[in-house]
Amino acid sequence: MKYILTLVTLLYFSSCQAPTSKQEQKKGETSNDNLSLLAQQVKDEMLRSWQGYKQYAWGYDVLLPLSKKGYNWYEETLGISPYDAYSTLKVMGFDEEAKEIEAYALAENWDKDVYVQVFEVNIRILGGLLAMYEYTRNPDILEKVRDFGDRILPAFDSPTGIPYHSINLRTGETAGNKGEGDGTVINVAQAATYLFEFGILSYYTEDPKYYQAAKRATKAIFERRSEIGLPGEHINVETGEWVGTPWHHLQAGVDAYYEYMYKSWMIFPDREIKEIWDYSITKINEYLLDEHNGHTYYTIVDMHTGEILKRSVSLYDAFFPAIQVVSGDFEAAEKNQQTWDWLWDKYGLLPTRYHYGADTVEYGNSELNPEIIESAYYLHQVTRKDEYIEMIKKYWKDINECCKNEVAYHSIKDVRTMEENDYLATYFFAETLKYFYIAFAGKDVFDFDQHVFNTEAHTFRRDSFDPGLARVRLGYD
Ligand code: DMJ
């Protein structure tokens, strides 16, 4: 039966690629039948890719799908792909596959003599484990989450409360990544993207220490804002001084700082955090917004003067329409998404960095990142406009055309040549395929209004968190 379904969906997909089908498809004509077939197709592709990972890279962090082997970020594996894949497998109903990952997580011993990047393991491993606890309510999983949280928490023990870049999971010593530097200079996203996971960890362990550490780090960044109200990009965690160029933006290196102010407040209504968001969004709109050649960009400005320093954007910034629409600024969200969609059409995928001032690609690579799909999904859920589901259908078609291979999918070295890159980012499992699936599967399968996602798209039900208990367990007023 499974193979028949696969064949049917493959046939459907081939018909989607015929040039005539696009012309015949009128705006607003997306039928539920078509979307169900696409949802099934994404599921089939998730299973196929996951089996590819298991066959060639099980036990490694990342699948290299062209050379058919695994790759580790560090000298020891952390098994990042399984933690990232877990919540997507659950959302799709692959319970047996998910159970294997639960067993893997339970057997894991985090007493590893390895330095890990605090930001990355927080969003991928801690986030993935917390979602696992959400789904299983298994106290042994909660112990695993607590153990992992306790191993990264000492990174926040700096004079400013901003975490060091990396920490050794066994010894608790802090450092730079892979021995580069001493870990004292980090970017704003690495400094302050913890409210969400650490809040959930405090909620479930009933110990406020995690949320309080995350909140102290977020406030430490906010309190160091410039005379015009903007933070910088890199900061010294010991002196609290901004380091390097005076750039500010909402791009990679800053992005999730803003994302978590709003998302954590959605489940943990801490008034102080909401005030920081309200202030920050005003400043973003005042200084970062740049209308240029008929498109809307959020750009790079001088943190002290607001002067535009470089008219350049990165594909990570495409997370922002999602936050704009969920926080109620529909008009700005729609204009912003139109820009990303225009850029996608220009290359058939988003390049990592595009200099819109000079109309040139700065970094042409793509790791099939999720942000543009995530924002189109949020916009479709909130506005119900068909144009957003049409965008998602196009993104799915293009990704399949450029990047599907025998084992799974692969990244691209340059969107101008579509040269293949032997790498499948772990967030392709966590985010990219999940957003495609829930966009096509619809509200009956996954109710957007009842969920909130961490920045790696690990899913949490909003009603898991009682506001009264949250106040006590996280320790806010
Ligand atoms: C993901 O790992 C997270 O969403 C992170 O916050 C930044 N973007 C990547 C995927 O592009």
Residues whose N, C-alpha, C, O or C-beta is under 5 A from the ligand:
A	BS01	DMJ	A256 N369 P370 Y427 T455 E456
